[in-house]
């Protein structure tokens, strides 16, 4: 029973208050605030970008439907519609090959978000290494070796 309790404590470490007045904690709070602002700006830029792309596709489809069914015949416009949709899908192929993400809204969103976030961090000279270092220092996670040891002891 005592071994399981120790294992669970290792899995869920209690917050360790080393020094509440540690100046590095203030640095971490400042970096977290800056990162939150960058994430919000990235989110709004990506949403706007994806909404503009969706609007373009809807406008293009509506225009082709209007020209096909009201102005001209399908036999004339079928080739134009096919080629325009083909040319619209060509830029997607290198994107999917380069990013190896699934072709869904979430996949496109995540890839564009990371790109925008990286550019904004570079523009604001955000120190990612320092942020990661402070985050590991003040928010430690249990190591995978401890987790696998605990899972092994529970299964036995």
C-alpha positions as CSV (number, residue, x, y, z in Angstrom):
1,X,0.0,0.0,0.0
2,X,2.8,2.4,0.8
3,X,4.5,1.8,-2.5
4,X,1.4,2.7,-4.5
5,X,1.0,5.9,-2.5
6,X,4.6,6.9,-3.1
7,X,4.1,6.1,-6.8
8,X,1.0,8.3,-7.0
9,X,2.8,11.2,-5.2
10,X,5.6,10.9,-7.8
11,X,3.0,11.0,-10.6
12,X,1.2,14.0,-9.1
13,X,3.9,16.1,-7.5
14,X,2.8,18.7,-5.0
15,X,3.8,22.3,-5.8
16,X,7.1,22.9,-4.2
17,X,7.5,26.5,-2.9
18,X,11.2,27.0,-3.0
19,X,11.3,30.7,-2.7
20,X,8.1,32.6,-3.4
21,X,10.1,35.8,-3.9
22,X,12.4,34.3,-6.5
23,X,12.9,36.9,-9.3
24,X,12.8,34.1,-11.9
25,X,9.2,33.6,-11.0
26,X,8.5,37.2,-11.9
27,X,10.3,36.7,-15.2
28,X,8.2,33.6,-15.9
29,X,5.0,35.6,-15.2
30,X,6.1,38.3,-17.6
31,X,7.0,35.8,-20.3
32,X,3.7,34.0,-19.8
33,X,1.8,37.3,-20.3
34,X,3.7,38.0,-23.4
35,X,3.2,34.5,-24.8
36,X,-0.5,34.7,-24.0
37,X,-0.7,38.0,-26.0
38,X,1.2,36.4,-28.9
39,X,-1.1,33.3,-28.9
40,X,-4.2,35.5,-28.9
41,X,-2.8,37.6,-31.8
42,X,-1.8,34.4,-33.7
43,X,-5.3,32.9,-33.2
44,X,-7.0,36.0,-34.6
45,X,-4.7,36.2,-37.6
46,X,-5.2,32.5,-38.4
47,X,-9.0,32.7,-38.0
48,X,-9.1,35.7,-40.3
49,X,-6.9,34.0,-42.9
50,X,-9.0,30.8,-42.9
51,X,-12.2,32.7,-43.0
52,X,-10.9,34.7,-46.0
53,X,-10.0,31.4,-47.8
54,X,-13.4,30.0,-47.1
55,X,-15.0,33.2,-48.3
56,X,-13.0,33.0,-51.5
57,X,-14.0,29.4,-52.2
58,X,-17.7,30.2,-51.6
59,X,-17.5,33.3,-53.8
60,X,-15.8,31.3,-56.6
61,X,-18.4,28.5,-56.4
62,X,-21.3,30.9,-56.4
63,X,-19.9,32.7,-59.4
64,X,-19.5,29.5,-61.3
65,X,-23.0,28.4,-60.4
66,X,-24.4,31.8,-61.5
67,X,-22.5,31.7,-64.8
68,X,-23.2,28.0,-65.4
69,X,-26.9,27.8,-64.7
70,X,-28.2,31.4,-65.5
71,X,-25.9,32.8,-68.1
72,X,-24.2,30.1,-70.1
73,X,-24.5,26.3,-70.5
74,X,-22.8,23.6,-68.5
75,X,-21.0,22.2,-71.6
76,X,-19.2,25.5,-72.0
77,X,-18.4,26.0,-68.3
78,X,-17.6,22.5,-67.1
79,X,-14.0,22.8,-68.3
80,X,-13.5,26.1,-66.6
81,X,-15.0,24.9,-63.3
82,X,-12.9,21.7,-63.4
83,X,-9.6,23.6,-64.1
84,X,-10.2,26.4,-61.6
85,X,-10.9,23.8,-58.8
86,X,-7.9,21.8,-59.9
87,X,-5.7,24.9,-59.7
88,X,-7.2,25.7,-56.3
89,X,-6.2,22.3,-55.0
90,X,-2.6,22.3,-56.4
91,X,-1.2,24.7,-53.7
92,X,-2.6,22.4,-51.0
93,X,-0.5,19.4,-52.1
94,X,2.9,20.8,-51.3
95,X,1.5,22.1,-48.0
96,X,0.3,18.7,-47.0
97,X,3.6,17.1,-48.1
98,X,5.7,19.6,-46.2
99,X,3.7,19.7,-43.0
100,X,2.4,16.1,-42.9
101,X,-0.8,17.3,-41.3
102,X,-4.2,15.9,-41.9
103,X,-6.2,17.9,-44.5
104,X,-8.9,19.1,-42.1
105,X,-9.7,22.5,-40.6
106,X,-7.9,21.6,-37.4
107,X,-4.8,20.4,-39.3
108,X,-4.6,23.7,-41.4
109,X,-5.4,25.7,-38.3
110,X,-2.6,24.2,-36.2
111,X,0.0,24.5,-38.9
112,X,-0.9,28.1,-39.7
113,X,-1.1,28.9,-35.9
114,X,2.4,27.6,-35.3
115,X,3.8,29.6,-38.2
116,X,2.1,32.8,-37.1
117,X,3.2,32.2,-33.5
118,X,6.8,31.7,-34.6
119,X,6.8,34.8,-36.7
120,X,5.3,36.9,-33.9
121,X,7.8,35.5,-31.4
122,X,10.7,36.5,-33.6
123,X,9.2,39.9,-34.3
124,X,8.9,40.6,-30.5
125,X,12.2,38.9,-29.6
126,X,10.5,36.4,-27.3
127,X,13.1,34.2,-25.7
128,X,11.6,30.7,-26.1
129,X,14.5,28.9,-24.5
130,X,14.3,31.0,-21.4
131,X,10.5,30.5,-21.2
132,X,10.9,26.7,-21.5
133,X,13.7,26.7,-19.0
134,X,11.6,28.7,-16.4
135,X,8.6,26.6,-17.1
136,X,10.4,23.4,-16.4
137,X,11.9,24.9,-13.3
138,X,8.6,26.1,-11.7
139,X,6.2,23.5,-13.3
140,X,8.0,20.2,-13.2
141,X,6.5,17.2,-14.8
142,X,7.2,13.6,-13.7
143,X,9.7,11.8,-15.9
144,X,8.5,9.1,-18.3
145,X,10.7,6.6,-16.4
146,X,8.8,7.3,-13.2
147,X,5.5,6.9,-15.1
148,X,6.5,3.6,-16.7
149,X,7.7,2.3,-13.4
150,X,4.4,3.2,-11.8
151,X,2.3,1.6,-14.6
152,X,4.5,-1.5,-14.3
153,X,3.9,-1.8,-10.6
154,X,0.2,-1.3,-10.9
155,X,-0.1,-4.0,-13.6
156,X,1.8,-6.5,-11.5
